[in-house]
Amino acid sequence: MFNVKLSDIPPVVKNLILINVVMLIATWVLSNVAGIQLSNVLGLHYFKSDLFSPYQFVTHMFMHGGLMHLFFNMFALYMFGRVLETVWGSKRFFIYFIVTGLGAAVLHTFVIHLQMTAITNDITAFFNTPSPEAFALLVKDHFPEYYTQIYSKLLDGWYSNPESTQYVVMSKQYINELMDFKMNIPTVGASGAVFGVLLAFGMLFPNTQLMLLFPPIPIKAKYFVIFYGGLELWLGLTQPGSNIAHFAHLGGMLFGFILIKIWNKKTTNFY
């Protein structure tokens, strides 16, 4: 029986969980009562978006996309974070959590910038020489989830009448709308920092046996971390358009690794 007492949770982990729960409730209330989408204000946007503000590098890690997203992040934070805070102390753990969350945002933003640059270059090439074939390839490469919809509304007719200027105008309008939509997608969640916490647990307690839920088998923490890190890298490289910010997870792990290595070299400067 899983029994959690608030008095057993160290202060930073407890307050982080409470803040994230409150922020999800506030998101629901403001959306339903006032029509305010808090994720558009506090979620992390691409820095060229009109919705971007620098404070979002911090605030995004206290926002979540739904109850299950919040639950899994906070459950992992409770399971691994409370051990780290007990060992490190509250100040060091809080610094680690914030640094890994910021690191996740930085790497995620860098990867998004590379993707947006590639999309922009391909859009420029298409605008210079528009054709149904070029448009289909552009959508398949960068907006595959919309290909079926766009085919039925535009491409099918354009293939039948490739010389039509009407379809050229429509295709450019579609591309601008898709680009604007992609530019303004917010990134939310504490996942980057939580992956940093997972990395730290694996480094500090590498031989601790963890019991997986699926499949229900034991695995050492170091192998669990290696598996998850490798999985996130593979998914990030093979699913660049995914709704899951895989490189944010890797960023949390990377910056956590660097910070732990720095701290290990400065053992006299322990918080």
N, C-alpha and C positions, 0 to 999 in steps of 0.2 A: 504494500500500500504506500503510495507516494504521499508523504505528509510534509507540508512546508509551513514553517512558522516564521513570521516576519522577523521575530527576534533572533532567529538563527542566521539571517542573511546579513552580511556585512554592509555598512552604510552606503558605499558608492554603488554597489550592485543593486541594492534595494531601491535607492533613489533613481537610478537609471531606469529600472523596470517601471517604477511608478510614473516617471515623466513620460515614458513611451506610451503607457496605457492612457494617461490623461490626454496626450496629444492625439491619439486615435479617437478617443471619445469626442474631443473638441472638433476633429475633422468631420465626424458624422454630424454633430450638432450644427455646426456652422453651415455645412452643405445643405442639410434638410430645413433649417430654420431661416437662414439668411441667404442661401444660395452662394455662399463664399467657398471656393475650392482652396482649402488651406495648402494643399500640396503644390498648387501653382505659386504660392507665396513663399513657402518654406522648403519645398523640394529643390534639388539641385538641377539647374538648367544649364544647357550648353552656353558658354560665355558670350557667344554672338547672338543669343536669343534676347529679345526685348524683355523677357521675363526674368533674366538673370540678375542676381545681386550677389556680391561677395559673401555676405553672411550665410548664404545657402550651403557653403562648404561645411558649415557646422550644423545648421538646423536640419539638413536632410537626414542626418542619422537619428533623429528623434521622431521621424515620420514613418508611417507604414501604409502599405496599400490595402490592408485588410486584416481581419482577425487572425487567420492562419499564418500570414506573413509575420505578424507581431508575435504570435505564440511561439513559433519555432525559433525566432531570434532570441526572445526573452528566456525561453527554456534553456537554450545553449548558454546564454549569458549567466543564468543561475547555476547551471551544472558545472561550468568550468571557471567562470569569473569569480565566484565566491572563494574557490580554492586559491586562485592567484592573488586576490585581495588579502586573504588571510596570510599568505606567505610574504607578499611584497609590502603590504600596508596600503592604506586607502589612497594616500597621495600618489604613490608610484603607479598604482593600478589605474587611477583616474587619468594620469598623464599618458599612460600606455593606451588606454581606450581612445582618448581624443586624438592622439598622434596617428594611430592606426586608422581611425575613421577619416581623418584628413588625408592620410596617404592613399586610402581607397578612393577618395574623391579625386585626388590629383591624377592617379593613374587612369581612372575611368574617363576623366575629362580629356586626357591626352589621347586615349584610344578613340574616343568619340570625335576628337578633332581630326585625327587621321582619316576616319571613316567619312566625315563630312567633307573633307578636302577632296577625297577620291570621288564622292558623289558630285560635288560641284564641278570638278573637271569633266566628268562624264556628261553632266547636264550641258555644260558649255559646248562640248563637241556635238551633242545632239541638236542644240539650238542652231549651230552653224550649218549642219546638214541634216535636217529632219526627214525622217522616213518611218514607215510603220515598223520595219525591221529593227531600226536603231532604237525606236521607242520601246518595242517589246523587250529588247535586250537590256535597256536601262531599267525598266520596271522589274524584270526578272532578277537582275543583279542586286538592286538596292531596295526594292519595295515588293518582294515576292508575294507577300500576304495580300496584296491588292491586285495581283495580275488577273485573276479570274474575273473580278468585278470590272476592271478596266477593259479587258478583252470584250466582254459582252456589251459594254457601253460605247466603246470607241474603236478598238483595234479590228474587230470583225468587219466593221464598215470601212475602215481605212484601207485594209488589205484589198477590199473590193474596188476601192476608188483611190489609189495611191497618189493621184495628182491633185486631190482636193485640198485647197488651202484651209477649208473649214476644219478639217481634222488636224492640221498643223497647229491652228490656233487653240483648238480644244486640248491637244496633247500638251502644249506649253502651259496651259492653265492647270491641267491636272498635275503636272510636275511641280509647278509653283506651290500648289496646295499641299502636295505630299511633302515637299521640302519644308514648308512652313510648319506642318504638323510634326514632322520629325525633329525640327529644330526646337520645338517647344514641349517635348516630352520630359516631364520631371523625373529625376531619379530619387527614390526615397528608401529609407531603411537603414538599420544599424548593422546590416550584414557584413559590410567591410570590416568594421571594428570587431564584430563577433568572430569572423574568420581570423583576425589578428589574435583574439583571445584563445581560439582553438590552437593556433600555431604556438603560442606561448606555453600552453598546457602541454603540448607534445614535446616541446624543447625542455621544459622543466621536469616533466614526469614521463619520460619516453617509454618506460616499460610498464606503466599502469595499464591494467586490462580494462577495456571498455566493452560493454555488451551492446551490439548493434540490435536495432529493432527489425530491420529487413536487410539481410536475413539475420535471425537471432543467433549470432555467433560471437564469441569473444575475439577481440583484436587489440594489440598493443597500441597505445596512443600515438607513437611515432609512425607506425604504419598507417593508421587512420588519417593522420595529417598529410602524409605523403600521397595517399590515395586521393584525398579530397583536393589537394593542390593540383595533382596531375589531371584530375577530372575537370576542374575549373579551367585549366589551361586548354585542354582539348575542346571543351565546350565553347570557350571564348574564341578559339581559332576557327572552329567549324560552324558556329552559329552566331555570326557577327550581328545579325538583326534580331537576336533574341530579346525578350522583355526582361530577362534576368541579366544583371550587370556582373558578368563573370569576372571581368578585369578589375572591378571594384573589390571583389572578394580576394583576388590575387594581390591587389594593392595593399589591402589590410594585412595579409600574410607577409608580403615583402617588407613593408615598413616596420612591422612587428619584429621580423627577423633582424633587421638593421639596428633597431633600437635596443633589442636585447644584447646584441653583440657589442654595442657601444657601452651599455651598462656593465657588461661583464669585464670590460677593459678598465672600468672605473669603479672597482669594488669598494673604494673608500668613500665614494660619493653616493651612498645608499640612502634612499628617501625613507 
